[in-house]
Each structure stands twice: as structure tokens, then as C-alpha cells.
Amino acid sequence: MKVLAMNRELGYATLLLDVAPGTRFPPHHHTGAEGVSWFPAPCTYGRRMGPGDFLHADAGTRSRRVVDR
């Protein structure tokens, strides 16, 4: 994981993750908004996500992500 930007005052960060094929993120609750971009590998997040796709999750929602390159 690489931190690309951090704003502690506003409570957000921009992170770059490089995850291995088959990595699963556990279910989690969003206390704040979350934005996710995919490149280059596809991922399943309720629907198939591919290179350049972007997903926004609002605060107060739950999610589960599965990376399945």
C-alpha cells in the first residue's frame, strides 16, 4: 500500500494498493466515502470492474470486494 494523499483534517486518504490474485477484502463499514479505481486487473464488486472503472461508496454503507485476476 502506498499513500498518495492524506487529509487528516477532512478525514480522507488516497491509497494505491497492489494485491495478489484472489485477494479478498473482508466486509467493512464505510464511516466516510470511499472511491476505488481499478488498473489494470479486473475485479468483481457486485459487477465486473475493469481497467479505468471507478466506484464510489457513500458513508454509512457496507461493502465486500473480491479481486479475481
C-alpha positions in Angstrom: 0.0 0.0 0.0 1.2 3.4 -0.9 -0.4 6.6 0.5 -0.8 9.1 -2.4 -2.5 11.8 -0.4 -3.7 12.3 3.1 -6.0 14.9 4.6 -6.4 14.2 8.3 -8.5 17.4 8.9 -11.1 16.3 6.4 -10.6 12.6 7.2 -9.7 11.1 3.9 -6.8 9.5 2.1 -5.9 8.3 -1.4 -4.2 4.9 -1.4 -2.6 2.8 -4.1 -3.0 -1.0 -3.4 -1.3 -3.8 -5.3 -3.0 -7.0 -4.3 -2.3 -10.6 -5.3 -4.8 -12.6 -7.4 -7.6 -14.0 -5.4 -7.2 -11.4 -2.6 -10.5 -10.8 -0.7 -11.2 -7.8 1.4 -13.4 -8.6 4.5 -16.8 -7.0 4.8 -16.4 -3.5 6.1 -18.5 -0.4 7.1 -17.7 3.0 5.5 -17.6 5.7 8.1 -16.7 8.1 5.3 -17.0 8.0 1.5 -14.8 5.5 -0.4 -13.6 5.8 -4.0 -11.9 2.9 -5.8 -10.3 2.8 -9.2 -9.1 -0.4 -10.9 -6.0 -0.9 -13.0 -5.0 -3.0 -14.8 -6.7 -6.2 -13.5 -10.4 -6.9 -13.3 -12.3 -7.2 -10.1 -15.8 -8.3 -9.0 -17.6 -5.8 -6.8 -21.3 -6.5 -7.4 -20.5 -6.3 -11.1 -17.3 -6.8 -13.1 -14.9 -3.9 -12.9 -12.1 -3.4 -15.3 -9.2 -1.0 -16.1 -10.2 2.6 -15.5 -13.6 1.8 -13.9 -14.4 3.9 -10.8 -16.7 3.1 -7.9 -18.0 5.4 -5.2 -19.4 4.1 -1.9 -21.2 6.5 0.3 -20.6 6.9 4.1 -22.8 4.5 6.1 -22.7 1.7 3.5 -21.1 -1.8 3.8 -19.1 -3.5 1.1 -17.2 -6.6 0.2 -14.6 -6.7 -2.5 -13.1 -9.7 -4.3 -10.1 -9.3 -6.5 -10.1 -12.1 -9.0 -7.5 -11.5 -11.7 
